[in-house]
Amino acid sequence: MIITFFFNYLNHHQVAVADEMYKILGNNFCFVATYPRDDRELKGGEDYSTRPYCILASESKTAEARAHDLNKYSDVCVFGAGNLEWEIERAKTGKLTFEVGERWLKRGWKNMLSPRLLKWWWLHQSLFRRQPIYRLSASAFDARDNELLGCLKGKHFKWGYFTAVPEGYLRQKPREQNICVRIMWCARFIDWKHPELATECAKLLKEDGYRFHLDMYGDGELKNSQEAWSKRHGLEGIVTFHGNMPNEQILEAMKNCDIFLFTSDRQEGWGAVANEAMAAGCCLVGSDEIGAIPYLVLNGKNGLIFKSNNIGDLYQKVKSLIDAPKYRKQLAEQGCMDIHTLWNPKCAAERLIQLINDLKETGTTTLMDGPCSKT
């Protein structure tokens, strides 16, 4: 069986699953990078385009011709966002096809003004409608949005972004929790990431006499105002603004963190920082509108979910974790286990192949939860 991925770039979001696919399929797996290489897309990370399975379709006529052949003759093709022209070519073959996507309606019906969405919608009402095209939903809200648009009803399966998981981490001695509870927030300081929820939560914790420290990582237009707000409310020495740091240092910081706050609203399509925080053993407290949260977090079992943009609910969730260290540790350990055993690149690759076989044999999936189960 030949499987080919078509994505804009082979970047840190895709490479971990692609590596696992190559381990399983060898030369029967290819990854077509359809856009020219762009240093901005690497975001300071490694250039993965030298992987033996990677074809840079835009960099030579030979590579482009090979990509078109793979699109026509592969048993299965998987398309990321921005590759509709390739998907149109594929649809004409009538062969098994998957799209990978986050939710379309991040801003509600305003998104219907998007030419990209309108083109996608029209194709699913016409050329794609009766083709064996399925959706790998990299957001828990993707299926609902698409079915509101009258597209792909009953053809959605759970997917996501799968960050690399360090082998052997679960076999390490369980880490000690900090006496002074370490809380972490990491994102761009922009409106829909809601950094103010983290600092307001810190203010409430301080007022109630809790012993803790909040570390905030990242940069952006709201950083200066958040620093000034924190100073005005006496949070110096309690809240530290670290700015941007390399991802390796962020991951190390997570290993020393007790609670991770993920405060974005519905504009957060997935949010791979959730995978990373849980894998590192943090207890995740996430907003209910983030695309990854309903997939990854079982409320009260491997983390906590709070009502988006509700400081009262966030505060109560964080307070409950500080008040009950054993409970906090239990949630953190279960969250870590779930990423290392289920929501990881190896499991995703194996389950994608299982889903393909299931669809060919029965037209549905036998998987009951996790990647490639029904949404």
CORRAFEN-V154068 format. One record per residue. N is the residue number from 0. RES is the residue in one letter. SS is DSSP state (H for helix, E for strand, L for the rest). PHI is phi in degrees with one decimal (none if undefined). OMEGA is omega in whole degrees, -180 to 180 (NA if undefined). Layout:
n/res/ss/phi/omega
N/RES/SS/PHI/OMEGA
N/RES/SS/PHI/OMEGA
//
This chain:
n/res/ss/phi/omega
0/M/L/none/179
1/I/L/-102.2/179
2/I/E/-121.6/180
3/T/E/-127.7/174
4/F/E/-96.1/173
5/F/E/-122.3/177
6/F/E/-132.3/-179
7/N/L/-59.4/-177
8/Y/L/-141.2/167
9/L/L/-93.7/-177
10/N/L/-119.3/-175
11/H/L/-64.8/178
12/H/L/-73.2/-172
13/Q/L/-107.8/-165
14/V/H/-67.6/-176
15/A/H/-65.1/177
16/V/H/-68.8/180
17/A/H/-60.2/177
18/D/H/-59.3/-180
19/E/H/-68.7/177
20/M/H/-61.6/-180
21/Y/H/-66.8/177
22/K/H/-61.5/-178
23/I/H/-79.7/-169
24/L/H/-103.1/-177
25/G/H/60.2/-177
26/N/H/-72.2/173
27/N/H/-84.6/173
28/F/E/-118.5/175
29/C/E/-133.6/175
30/F/E/-124.1/179
31/V/E/-97.0/173
32/A/E/-89.3/-168
33/T/L/-87.3/-180
34/Y/L/-104.4/174
35/P/L/-61.6/178
36/R/L/-58.1/-174
37/D/L/-140.6/-178
38/D/H/-58.7/180
39/R/H/-65.3/179
40/E/H/-71.3/179
41/L/H/-72.6/178
42/K/L/51.5/178
43/G/L/81.7/-178
44/G/L/-90.5/-177
45/E/L/-73.9/172
46/D/L/-87.3/-175
47/Y/L/-92.1/-171
48/S/L/-70.2/177
49/T/L/-85.6/177
50/R/L/-56.5/-175
51/P/L/-63.3/-179
52/Y/L/-91.4/-173
53/C/E/-90.7/177
54/I/E/-115.7/180
55/L/E/-92.9/-169
56/A/L/-63.6/-175
57/S/L/-89.7/-171
58/E/L/-104.3/173
59/S/L/-162.7/178
60/K/H/-64.5/180
61/T/H/-63.9/179
62/A/H/-64.8/179
63/E/H/-63.6/179
64/A/H/-64.2/178
65/R/H/-64.7/179
66/A/H/-62.8/178
67/H/H/-64.4/178
68/D/H/-62.9/178
69/L/H/-62.9/180
70/N/H/-63.1/-178
71/K/H/-82.7/-168
72/Y/H/-110.2/177
73/S/L/-63.4/176
74/D/L/-67.6/-179
75/V/E/-140.1/172
76/C/E/-124.8/180
77/V/E/-124.2/-174
78/F/E/-115.8/172
79/G/L/-86.6/-179
80/A/L/-60.2/177
81/G/L/86.5/-176
82/N/L/-126.4/-177
83/L/H/-63.6/-179
84/E/H/-63.7/176
85/W/H/-67.4/-179
86/E/H/-69.1/176
87/I/H/-61.6/178
88/E/H/-59.2/-179
89/R/H/-65.6/-176
90/A/H/-59.0/-179
91/K/L/-69.6/178
92/T/L/-85.9/-178
93/G/L/73.3/-177
94/K/L/-95.0/-176
95/L/L/-59.9/-173
96/T/E/-142.2/174
97/F/E/-126.2/166
98/E/E/-104.8/170
99/V/E/-112.6/-180
100/G/E/-161.8/170
101/E/L/-85.1/-180
102/R/L/-70.7/177
103/W/L/-80.7/-169
104/L/L/-96.9/179
105/K/L/-63.1/179
106/R/L/-109.8/-180
107/G/H/78.1/-175
108/W/H/-68.3/174
109/K/H/-57.3/-179
110/N/H/-65.3/178
111/M/H/-66.4/176
112/L/H/-79.8/-178
113/S/L/-74.4/176
114/P/H/-58.3/179
115/R/H/-63.2/179
116/L/H/-65.9/-179
117/L/H/-62.6/179
118/K/H/-65.9/178
119/W/H/-59.2/-179
120/W/H/-60.9/-178
121/W/H/-63.7/179
122/L/H/-62.9/179
123/H/H/-76.9/172
124/Q/H/-91.9/-175
125/S/L/-127.5/-172
126/L/L/-57.5/-173
127/F/L/-83.9/-164
128/R/L/-58.6/-176
129/R/L/-107.0/179
130/Q/L/-91.6/178
131/P/L/-77.4/180
132/I/E/-109.4/-179
133/Y/E/-122.2/-176
134/R/E/-116.1/170
135/L/E/-95.2/-169
136/S/E/-85.3/177
137/A/L/-90.6/174
138/S/L/-169.7/179
139/A/L/-68.0/-177
140/F/L/-105.1/-176
141/D/H/-64.8/-177
142/A/H/-62.2/-180
143/R/H/-62.1/179
144/D/H/-61.0/-176
145/N/H/-65.3/180
146/E/H/-72.0/171
147/L/H/-61.8/179
148/L/L/-84.8/179
149/G/L/76.4/-175
150/C/L/-124.3/168
151/L/L/59.6/-179
152/K/L/-60.3/179
153/G/L/73.7/-175
154/K/L/-121.2/-178
155/H/E/-107.1/177
156/F/E/-131.7/-177
157/K/E/-68.4/177
158/W/L/-146.6/178
159/G/L/168.8/169
160/Y/L/-105.3/-172
161/F/L/-118.4/-178
162/T/L/-79.4/179
163/A/L/-60.0/-179
164/V/L/-115.6/-179
165/P/L/-65.1/180
166/E/L/-68.2/176
167/G/L/84.9/-176
168/Y/H/-61.3/-178
169/L/H/-68.4/-178
170/R/H/-86.4/179
171/Q/L/-71.6/176
172/K/L/-60.0/179
173/P/L/-54.2/-175
174/R/L/-74.8/177
175/E/L/-78.1/176
176/Q/L/-81.3/-178
177/N/L/-75.5/175
178/I/L/-64.9/171
179/C/L/-89.4/-172
180/V/E/-61.4/179
181/R/E/-96.1/178
182/I/E/-113.7/-175
183/M/E/-130.5/173
184/W/E/-136.4/-178
185/C/E/-146.2/180
186/A/L/-175.2/169
187/R/L/-74.1/178
188/F/L/-83.8/178
189/I/L/-131.2/-168
190/D/H/-58.5/-173
191/W/H/-79.9/170
192/K/H/-87.0/175
193/H/L/52.2/175
194/P/H/-63.4/-179
195/E/H/-62.5/178
196/L/H/-64.9/180
197/A/H/-68.4/-179
198/T/H/-70.8/177
199/E/H/-65.9/176
200/C/H/-62.6/178
201/A/H/-61.1/179
202/K/H/-60.3/-180
203/L/H/-65.7/178
204/L/H/-62.9/178
205/K/H/-62.4/-179
206/E/H/-61.4/180
207/D/L/-90.8/171
208/G/L/83.5/-179
209/Y/L/-78.4/177
210/R/L/-98.3/-175
211/F/E/-162.5/171
212/H/E/-141.6/178
213/L/E/-107.1/175
214/D/E/-105.1/-179
215/M/E/-115.8/-177
216/Y/E/-116.4/177
217/G/L/125.1/-179
218/D/L/-140.3/179
219/G/L/149.8/-171
220/E/L/-64.8/-178
221/L/L/-97.9/-174
222/K/H/-64.2/-178
223/N/H/-62.1/-179
224/S/H/-67.2/178
225/Q/H/-70.2/176
226/E/H/-63.7/180
227/A/H/-63.3/179
228/W/H/-61.4/-179
229/S/H/-63.9/178
230/K/H/-64.0/-179
231/R/H/-61.3/-177
232/H/L/-102.4/172
233/G/L/69.8/-177
234/L/L/-98.8/176
235/E/E/-61.8/-176
236/G/L/86.4/178
237/I/L/-109.3/177
238/V/E/-116.4/178
239/T/E/-115.9/177
240/F/E/-101.0/-173
241/H/E/-92.9/-174
242/G/E/75.1/179
243/N/L/-73.4/177
244/M/L/-141.2/177
245/P/L/-57.7/-176
246/N/H/-58.8/-180
247/E/H/-61.2/180
248/Q/H/-72.1/176
249/I/H/-62.8/-180
250/L/H/-63.5/176
251/E/H/-65.4/179
252/A/H/-62.3/179
253/M/H/-61.0/-179
254/K/H/-66.0/179
255/N/L/-106.0/-176
256/C/L/-105.2/179
257/D/L/-92.5/-176
258/I/E/-129.7/177
259/F/E/-112.9/179
260/L/E/-98.4/177
261/F/E/-121.7/-164
262/T/L/-109.7/-177
263/S/L/-62.9/175
264/D/L/-100.8/-172
265/R/L/-65.8/179
266/Q/L/-78.5/175
267/E/L/-83.0/-174
268/G/L/-59.0/176
269/W/L/-123.9/-179
270/G/L/101.5/-175
271/A/L/-65.3/177
272/V/H/-61.9/176
273/A/H/-64.2/177
274/N/H/-56.2/-174
275/E/H/-65.4/-179
276/A/H/-65.4/180
277/M/H/-65.3/-180
278/A/H/-62.3/-179
279/A/L/-84.7/178
280/G/L/92.5/173
281/C/L/-78.7/170
282/C/E/-86.7/-174
283/L/E/-86.1/170
284/V/E/-118.6/-171
285/G/E/-122.7/177
286/S/E/-68.7/-177
287/D/L/-74.3/179
288/E/L/-101.4/179
289/I/L/-75.6/-174
290/G/L/-57.1/-177
291/A/L/-79.2/-166
292/I/H/-62.3/-180
293/P/H/-63.3/176
294/Y/H/-77.0/-170
295/L/H/-86.4/-170
296/V/L/-106.4/170
297/L/L/-97.1/-169
298/N/E/-55.6/179
299/G/L/84.8/-180
300/K/L/-116.5/178
301/N/L/-133.8/-179
302/G/E/162.0/179
303/L/E/-128.7/179
304/I/E/-116.5/176
305/F/E/-116.8/-180
306/K/L/-68.8/-174
307/S/L/-53.2/175
308/N/L/62.5/-180
309/N/L/-115.1/-175
310/I/H/-64.5/179
311/G/H/-62.0/-180
312/D/H/-68.4/178
313/L/H/-59.0/-178
314/Y/H/-59.8/-179
315/Q/H/-62.7/179
316/K/H/-66.1/-179
317/V/H/-66.2/179
318/K/H/-56.9/-179
319/S/H/-63.5/180
320/L/H/-74.1/178
321/I/H/-68.4/-179
322/D/H/-69.4/-174
323/A/L/-129.6/-176
324/P/H/-58.4/180
325/K/H/-66.1/177
326/Y/H/-63.4/178
327/R/H/-59.4/180
328/K/H/-64.3/179
329/Q/H/-61.1/179
330/L/H/-62.9/-178
331/A/H/-62.0/-179
332/E/H/-67.1/178
333/Q/H/-69.0/177
334/G/H/-61.4/178
335/C/H/-61.1/179
336/M/H/-60.5/-176
337/D/H/-65.8/177
338/I/H/-70.3/-175
339/H/H/-72.9/-177
340/T/H/-111.8/-175
341/L/L/-133.1/-175
342/W/L/-92.5/-178
343/N/L/-136.9/-174
344/P/H/-59.7/-179
345/K/H/-63.3/180
346/C/H/-63.6/-180
347/A/H/-61.6/-180
348/A/H/-64.2/180
349/E/H/-62.6/-178
350/R/H/-72.8/176
351/L/H/-62.9/178
352/I/H/-65.3/177
353/Q/H/-63.7/178
354/L/H/-61.1/179
355/I/H/-58.6/179
356/N/H/-64.0/178
357/D/H/-60.8/-178
358/L/H/-63.7/179
359/K/H/-67.8/-176
360/E/H/-88.4/-172
361/T/L/-125.7/-179
362/G/L/81.9/177
363/T/L/-149.6/-178
364/T/L/-105.5/175
365/T/L/-94.5/-178
366/L/L/-79.1/-173
367/M/L/-99.1/178
368/D/L/-153.7/179
369/G/L/76.7/-178
370/P/L/-55.5/176
371/C/L/73.1/168
372/S/L/-82.3/180
373/K/E/-66.5/177
374/T/L/-75.0/NA
//
